[in-house]
């Protein structure tokens, strides 16, 4: 059964996971299927470890497709083929199962995110990707709600899916085809940093480490945007809503103090550190004449109170 997990599939997964401009921490997922067996990255694991660790779990694809259609809660926990495997399938298992392609790769590509968080950026992305088998999907909570939005728009020809305020999905018949499609999209959507980003040197704060991403605190627009809202799900999951301007209750993983610095709490996880970099990478590439749209308070609350994401947070906290 694990013959599907070819060296090429593992290598692509690892390559994506090791590139912070495509995947950050435990974000993103890949799958490969044949018949009614589908292997997919397990929740809370990291694609970067695809060639060294057992990060994939086999599920009954027919059962997962049934959950995508409304039979079950969408977690696909009961679809795992090996009852001794304690890993949970990715929270995105339903759309991987429902998309009728042998290989599916989902990333939180910075190039895609810069376009996908901006109304102007989405229009420009459509122009850049013109002629490709692409659809654009509005923001929805990861899991079943997102799967339903995807299936309402994708056809059997669709191989590229741009997810508003979320990321990128590429599909194909082979690992090589998916890799080529994804590289093409990255090239077309590539966004250079708008200018050199730096900040004066400064000290750490008690209980916090001052980060290289402190340039955000000295850039008026970037600082305002970072404190005004959350622009994609994993920011909320690992850092909480937006970035607060001060510590409160000893809980925020990161704080952003204008004209002073961006600070990460001592003992923060590698996932939290990766998400600070993700925000920095996005804001550094955002054109000055593009507006941005946050996912909103209701969407943030859904993510913060979701058991599936609490599970992923708990796993990530071990690293």
ABEGO torsion letter per residue (X at the ends): XAAABBAAAAAAAAAAAABAAABBEABEBBBBBBEABBBBBBBGBBAAAAAABBABBBBBAAAAAAAAAGBEAGAGAAABABAABABBBBAAAAAAAABBBABBBBBBBAAAAAAAABAAAAAAAAAAABGBBBBBBBBBBBEAAAAAAAAAABBAABABBBBBGAEBBBBBABAAAAAAAAAAAAAAABBBBABBBBBBBBBBBBGBBBBAAAAAAABAAAAAAAAAEBABAAAAAAAEBEBBABBBGGABABBBBBGAEBBBBBGBBAAAAAAAAAAAAAAAABBAABBBBBAEAAAAAAAAABAAAAAAAAAAAAX
